[in-house]
Amino acid sequence: MVHPLIGIHAFLGEAGIIAFLWVFIELLNPVSSRVKRAKLAALLGVIFLFLSWFTGGFYYVKYYGTNVKPIIKEGPQPWAHGIFMETKEHIFLFLPFLSLLTYSLIKKYEKQILHNNNIKKAILTLSVLIIVIGALITVMGYIISTGARTALETLG
């Protein structure tokens, strides 16, 4: 049976990605009201990504490492853990901090974003980076889940 923390972890991570898509869209053509909405979206993204980080970490320590990981490693797709989980674990560490950096830049340069293209481009670039990394991590999570399901079907 799938543990509920997996769903919570995935939902929070995807909500964080969507929040930074919102940031990106708001700052494509910034005006004062859009910058304020981008700041709110970035704050929500930070909260969602940190909560996803904590729920995923708790799940990994309490359940995945002792129950799921051995099943995947004994199943027909051990690389689902060996490659994708190991990669996901290390790359995901960047997301909460990239999101915090993005929020901090919006907050600090809220007035300058309207007139300074370099600040706007930096924030847009960080937002895209968060979105792309988050999407890749989502795909990795799907591959890991597939590895677990396949192992359970094979091992019976």
C-alpha positions in Angstrom: 0.0 0.0 0.0 1.2 3.5 -0.9 2.1 5.6 2.2 0.1 8.9 2.4 3.4 10.8 2.9 4.3 10.1 -0.7 1.2 11.9 -1.9 1.7 14.8 0.5 5.4 15.1 -0.5 4.5 15.0 -4.2 1.7 17.5 -3.8 3.8 20.0 -1.9 6.6 19.7 -4.4 4.4 20.2 -7.4 2.6 23.1 -5.7 6.0 24.7 -5.2 6.8 24.2 -8.9 3.5 25.8 -9.8 4.1 28.7 -7.5 7.4 29.5 -9.3 5.6 29.2 -12.7 3.3 31.8 -11.3 6.3 34.0 -10.3 7.7 33.6 -13.8 4.4 34.6 -15.5 3.9 37.6 -13.2 7.4 38.9 -13.9 7.3 38.6 -17.7 5.7 42.1 -17.8 6.1 43.5 -14.3 4.0 46.2 -12.9 3.8 47.0 -9.2 0.8 44.7 -8.6 2.3 41.8 -10.5 5.6 42.1 -8.5 3.5 41.9 -5.3 1.8 38.8 -6.5 5.1 37.3 -7.6 6.4 37.9 -4.1 3.4 36.2 -2.6 3.8 33.3 -5.1 7.5 33.0 -4.3 6.8 32.9 -0.5 4.2 30.1 -1.1 6.7 28.3 -3.3 9.3 28.5 -0.5 6.9 27.2 2.1 5.7 24.3 -0.2 9.2 23.3 -1.2 10.5 23.3 2.4 7.5 21.3 3.5 8.0 18.8 0.6 11.6 18.5 1.7 10.7 17.7 5.3 7.9 15.3 4.4 10.1 13.5 1.9 13.0 13.3 4.3 10.8 12.0 7.1 9.3 9.4 4.7 12.7 8.3 3.5 14.1 7.9 7.0 11.0 6.3 8.6 9.8 4.1 5.7 11.5 4.2 2.4 15.0 3.3 3.5 14.0 0.2 5.5 10.9 -1.0 3.6 10.8 0.2 0.0 14.5 0.6 -1.0 15.3 -3.1 -0.3 12.3 -4.2 -2.4 13.4 -2.0 -5.4 17.0 -3.2 -5.1 15.9 -6.8 -5.2 13.4 -6.2 -8.1 13.9 -6.1 -11.8 14.7 -2.4 -11.9 17.3 -1.8 -9.1 18.6 1.2 -11.1 15.3 3.0 -10.1 16.8 3.5 -6.7 20.5 3.3 -7.6 20.4 6.0 -10.2 17.2 8.0 -9.8 16.7 8.1 -6.1 20.3 8.9 -5.4 20.2 11.7 -8.0 16.9 13.0 -6.7 18.1 13.1 -3.1 21.1 15.3 -4.0 19.4 17.6 -6.6 16.4 18.2 -4.5 18.6 19.8 -1.8 19.0 22.8 -4.0 15.3 23.6 -4.6 14.3 25.0 -1.2 17.4 27.2 -1.1 17.0 28.4 -4.7 13.4 29.2 -3.9 14.5 31.1 -0.8 17.1 33.0 -2.9 14.4 33.9 -5.5 12.0 35.1 -2.8 14.7 37.1 -1.2 15.7 38.8 -4.4 12.0 39.7 -5.2 11.6 41.1 -1.7 14.9 43.0 -1.7 14.5 44.4 -5.2 10.8 44.8 -5.4 10.9 48.4 -6.6 13.9 47.9 -8.9 12.4 44.9 -10.8 10.2 47.4 -12.7 13.2 49.3 -14.1 16.2 47.0 -13.9 16.1 44.3 -16.6 19.1 42.4 -15.1 17.3 41.9 -11.8 14.2 40.8 -13.6 16.2 38.4 -15.8 18.0 36.9 -12.8 14.7 36.2 -11.0 13.1 34.8 -14.2 16.2 32.5 -14.7 16.0 31.3 -11.1 12.3 30.6 -11.5 12.8 28.6 -14.7 15.6 26.7 -13.0 13.3 25.8 -10.1 10.6 24.7 -12.5 12.9 22.6 -14.7 14.6 20.9 -11.7 11.2 20.3 -10.1 9.8 18.8 -13.2 12.9 16.5 -13.5 12.5 15.5 -9.9 8.8 14.7 -10.5 9.8 12.4 -13.4 12.4 10.7 -11.2 9.8 10.2 -8.4 7.5 8.5 -11.0 10.4 6.2 -12.1 11.2 5.3 -8.5 7.5 4.5 -7.9 7.4 2.4 -11.0 10.5 0.5 -9.8 8.7 -0.2 -6.5 5.5 -1.3 -8.1 7.3 -3.5 -10.6 9.4 -5.1 -7.8 6.3 -5.8 -5.7 4.5 -7.4 -8.7 7.6 -9.5 -9.5 8.5 -10.5 -6.0 4.9 -11.3 -5.3 
